[in-house]
Amino acid sequence: MKKLTLAERAAALCNALPRIYPDAHCELIFSSPLELLIATILSAQCTDVQVNKVTPSLFKKYRTARDYADADPAAFEHDLRAIGLYRNKAKNIRACCRLLVEHHDGKVPATMDALVQLPGVGRKTANVVLGNAYGINVGVVVDTHVARLSARLGLTRHLDPKKIEPVLMKLVPQKDWTLFSHWLIFHGRRRCKAVTPDCLHCELAGLCPSYLKFMKLLAKKVPSS
């Protein structure tokens, strides 16, 4: 395997990943910035699959920020009961939507500064909303998949998402920031899983400095004939 600089590896990944995952996208189901904001808040420490099971009925019942803000607390918690940490998330969503009504005319703002002022909204959630609802590349979403693959692909040694994001922002063209997260998330869910990465069939084997390490581990586990 040719030794690549960080810039060369990042460029090669940005060339390869869209060919491998041309349909990569946000897997939370939404039809408006408000729906994406709610879904992303719900997705903290919860799978997109589970969130997508809850949101169809939720989005039919609560259509505006005021609907959430005025929701009965007990009833709203009951609507979210299938979601992990639902009590805290219900509280944050109602408080978030109150601020949307009071300060943003019920609309989801399209700036990082305004979004991170909302209860339950950190930089990662804001990046999801800006990149996927508004097409604005302000940063790179670093979830568990992106953090894991960034390390395995040799892009960073950092483990803290707050430190990983600026590294990726320097290596990846800004136009690809939102998609880069989706590419890595798709690869992480479909090929490079946390416990059992499928290195044998990996499309990125030639670009991955972890490939040989995992293949050696695999060889040790397989008894010789």
QUINORTA-V744397 format. One record per helix or strand. SS is the DSSP state (a for helix, b for strand). FROM is the first residue (numbers start at 1). LEN is the number of residues. If there is no record, write none. Layout:
SS_FROM_LEN / SS_FROM_LEN
This chain:
a_6_15 / a_33_10 / a_48_14 / a_65_5 / a_73_7 / a_86_19 / a_112_4 / a_123_11 / a_144_9 / a_161_11 / a_174_17 / a_199_3 / a_205_3 / a_211_11
